[in-house]
Amino acid sequence: MMNLHARAEQTAAVVARFRARPFGWDSGGTCIHLARAQMRALGHRVPSIPRFYSAVGAMKALRATGHDDLAGLLDSMLPRIAPAAMWVGDLALMDSGSDDPFDAIVVSTGQTGSGSIGGGQMVAGYHAEHLGSGIVNIIPQAFKGAWRL
C-alpha cells in the first residue's frame, strides 16, 4: 500500500489535472473519469471507460457493467469504508442534490475547511454550480458511501 505522502502527491496531481477540465459528458470530464484517474494514480488496475456523450449514454454504459448505480460499481472494485475513516485519495459518493440521475463521486483531498454547515475534511469533485470550472473543493454534505484506494 502506498504511504500517505505518496498518496497526497498523487492525489494532488489528479486533482490539479481535473481542476482544468470542465464537466462534459463527451470530453472525459465526469466524476467517473475522475475516479478512474484517481484509482490508476494510486496503483489500481481499472477497466477503460466506454465513450458516452450524454447522461443517457452514461447510464447505458453503467448498466452494461451489471450495476444500476455508481455505489454498486465502486463496491465491485474497492473495499467500502466508513466516510469518517477516509484517507487522502479515497473516494466517496455524495447525493448530487439535483435532478441528475447520478450521485457525485468525489476524492478526499486531505484538506480541512469550514462553512455554514460546519467543518470537516474537504473533498474535490464536480459541483452543479461550477460545472464550467472543472472540479472544485466541496465541504461534504451527506455521504452515501466511501471506498479505500
N, C-alpha and C positions, 0 to 999 in steps of 0.2 A: 504494500500500500504506500502511496506517495505521502511524504511528510507534509506538514501544514504549510511550511514556507513555499514548497514547490506547488502545492495546491493553490495557494494565494497568487503566485506568479502566473500560473496557467489560467486561472480564473480571470485575473486582471486582463490578460491578453485577449481572451474570448470576449469579455465584456467590452473592451475597447473596440474590437472589430465590429460588434453589433451595435454599438452606440452610433456608428456612422452608417448603419444600414436601416433605412426607413422600413416600416412594415409593408409587406407586399406579398400577396398570395403567389404571384408569378415570379418573384425575384429572390426567393430564398430568405425573405425577411419575415419569418414567422417564429412562434415560440418553439415549434418542433425542430426547426433548423438551429435555433439557439441551443436547445437541449442536446441535439446530436453533436454540435461542435464542442459543447462542454464535456460530454461523455468521452469524445475522442481525445480531447486535451488532457483528460485525467486517465488516459490509458485503456479505455474500454473499446472493444470491437463492437461496432453497431452497424446494422444494415443501412443501406442507402435509402434515401427518401425519394419516392416516386415524384415525378413532376405533377404539379397541380396548379390550377390558375384561378381557383375560386374556393369559397368555403364549401361549396357542394363537392368539388373535386377533392378537397382535403378530407372531407368526411368519407367519401368513397375509398380513398387511399387508406384511411384509418380502419375502416370496416374490412378491407382486403387483408389486413393483418390478423383478423379474427377478434378484434376488440371493438366495443361500442363506444368507448371513451378513452381519454388520454390516461386516466388513472390505471385502467386495465393494461394499457400498453406499457406504461412505466413499471407496473407490478411484474410484468412478464420478463423484464430485463434487469431490474435493480431491486435490492432489498429495501423494503419500506421501513421508515424510522419515524419516531415522534418528531414533529416540527421543531420542538424545543431542543432537540438533540442535533440539529443541523450544524455541520462544519462549513467553513468557506468552501464554495464549489459544489455543494449538494444542490439537488433540485427540489422544488416544491410546486404544488398545484394550488392555485387560488381561483375562486369563483370570478369569472370575468365581469360580473355585475352588470351585464348589459344583455341585449338580445342576441349576442354572439352564441352560436351553438357549442363553442369550445370554451373550456376553462383555460386559465393562463398558466403556462409553465414559466417559472422564474428561477433564477440562480441566486443562491446565498452568496453575498459579497463579503461577508465578514465585517462590514462597517455597521455602525450603530447610528441611529437617528431618533428624532422625536418630532412629534406633531400633535395636532388636536386630539388624536385618538390614542396618544401615548407614545412610548418609545420602544425600541427594540432593535433587533437585527434587521438591517436593510436587505432587500433583495433587488435584483435587476431584472427587468423584463419589459415587454411592450405594454403600454398603457393606452387605453382608449382615447384619452385626451391629448396624447402626444405621439400618435402613430407616424407622423412625418418626421419625427426627430430621432428615430432609432430607439433602442432600449433606454430606459431611464431608471433611476433609483426609486424604489417604492417602499413605503412603510407598509408592511403586510397587514391585511385585514384578517380574514379567517382562512387558514389553510385547509384544503381538502385532503392533503397528504404530503409526505416528504419522502425522499429517496436518497440513500447514501451512494455516492460515486466512489 
